[in-house]
Amino acid sequence: ADNNQQENDAGPSADTRATVDDVQYQFGYRYYYWPYFKHRSDEDWQYNPGYRCCDWYIAQKYNHLKQEVLSNSKVTLQQYTITLDKATQFITHSDAVRTLRSEYGWKQDYNIAENEPVQLHHVMSVLLYTDFTKLSYAFSATFRR
């Protein structure tokens, strides 16, 4: 085990335990992946007080989900293909998935219209996150500083 893991195994001291427990599971900062937020210079008072929305914008690096997933070596092409097939099956055969619709219109912010059905890339994203532990861990690690 590395030194950081050994330190973490000891747990927080009695004086800091309440503080650590209070913040350990709170939501952190909110990142924005949609172009609408790229140039928003107003303060993000609701999610990231003291920062502008554009400070938390992350530009798209890849043109396609497949390209992004396969570039990180956490998922093989065969695994990706199986997951795509599984997502396609959900979209075409699952009444629960086929009937899912967005409740609100977030066209400007997230490019999702009101009452828009769940799309294949949405199901793929959920499956990739839930079915691949290493990918999920690497993705969520980007949210921690």
Contacts in CASP RR format, 6 or more apart in sequence:
PFRMAT RR
TARGET T0000
AUTHOR 0000-0000-0000
METHOD contacts of the structure
MODEL  1
ADNNQQENDAGPSADTRATVDDVQYQFGYRYYYWPYFKHRSDEDWQYNPG
YRCCDWYIAQKYNHLKQEVLSNSKVTLQQYTITLDKATQFITHSDAVRTL
RSEYGWKQDYNIAENEPVQLHHVMSVLLYTDFTKLSYAFSATFRR
1 9 0 8 1.000
12 19 0 8 1.000
12 20 0 8 1.000
12 21 0 8 1.000
28 143 0 8 1.000
29 47 0 8 1.000
29 48 0 8 1.000
29 51 0 8 1.000
29 56 0 8 1.000
29 143 0 8 1.000
30 44 0 8 1.000
30 47 0 8 1.000
30 48 0 8 1.000
30 56 0 8 1.000
31 56 0 8 1.000
31 57 0 8 1.000
31 58 0 8 1.000
31 143 0 8 1.000
32 53 0 8 1.000
32 56 0 8 1.000
32 57 0 8 1.000
32 58 0 8 1.000
33 57 0 8 1.000
33 58 0 8 1.000
33 60 0 8 1.000
34 109 0 8 1.000
34 110 0 8 1.000
34 111 0 8 1.000
36 108 0 8 1.000
36 109 0 8 1.000
36 110 0 8 1.000
36 111 0 8 1.000
37 53 0 8 1.000
37 54 0 8 1.000
37 56 0 8 1.000
37 57 0 8 1.000
37 109 0 8 1.000
38 54 0 8 1.000
38 57 0 8 1.000
38 59 0 8 1.000
39 54 0 8 1.000
40 52 0 8 1.000
40 53 0 8 1.000
40 54 0 8 1.000
40 57 0 8 1.000
41 52 0 8 1.000
41 53 0 8 1.000
41 54 0 8 1.000
42 52 0 8 1.000
42 53 0 8 1.000
43 49 0 8 1.000
43 50 0 8 1.000
43 51 0 8 1.000
43 52 0 8 1.000
43 53 0 8 1.000
44 50 0 8 1.000
44 51 0 8 1.000
44 52 0 8 1.000
44 53 0 8 1.000
44 55 0 8 1.000
44 56 0 8 1.000
47 56 0 8 1.000
48 55 0 8 1.000
48 56 0 8 1.000
61 68 0 8 1.000
62 68 0 8 1.000
62 71 0 8 1.000
65 121 0 8 1.000
65 124 0 8 1.000
65 125 0 8 1.000
66 80 0 8 1.000
66 84 0 8 1.000
69 75 0 8 1.000
69 80 0 8 1.000
69 128 0 8 1.000
69 135 0 8 1.000
70 76 0 8 1.000
70 77 0 8 1.000
70 80 0 8 1.000
72 135 0 8 1.000
72 138 0 8 1.000
74 132 0 8 1.000
74 134 0 8 1.000
74 135 0 8 1.000
74 138 0 8 1.000
75 83 0 8 1.000
75 128 0 8 1.000
75 132 0 8 1.000
75 135 0 8 1.000
79 132 0 8 1.000
83 124 0 8 1.000
83 127 0 8 1.000
83 128 0 8 1.000
83 131 0 8 1.000
84 124 0 8 1.000
86 127 0 8 1.000
87 120 0 8 1.000
87 123 0 8 1.000
87 124 0 8 1.000
87 127 0 8 1.000
88 120 0 8 1.000
90 97 0 8 1.000
90 123 0 8 1.000
91 97 0 8 1.000
91 98 0 8 1.000
91 118 0 8 1.000
91 119 0 8 1.000
91 120 0 8 1.000
91 123 0 8 1.000
92 98 0 8 1.000
97 118 0 8 1.000
97 123 0 8 1.000
98 117 0 8 1.000
100 117 0 8 1.000
100 118 0 8 1.000
101 115 0 8 1.000
101 116 0 8 1.000
101 117 0 8 1.000
101 118 0 8 1.000
102 112 0 8 1.000
102 113 0 8 1.000
102 114 0 8 1.000
102 115 0 8 1.000
102 116 0 8 1.000
103 114 0 8 1.000
104 114 0 8 1.000
105 112 0 8 1.000
105 113 0 8 1.000
105 114 0 8 1.000
105 115 0 8 1.000
105 116 0 8 1.000
106 112 0 8 1.000
107 113 0 8 1.000
107 114 0 8 1.000
128 135 0 8 1.000
128 136 0 8 1.000
129 135 0 8 1.000
129 136 0 8 1.000
129 139 0 8 1.000
130 136 0 8 1.000
END
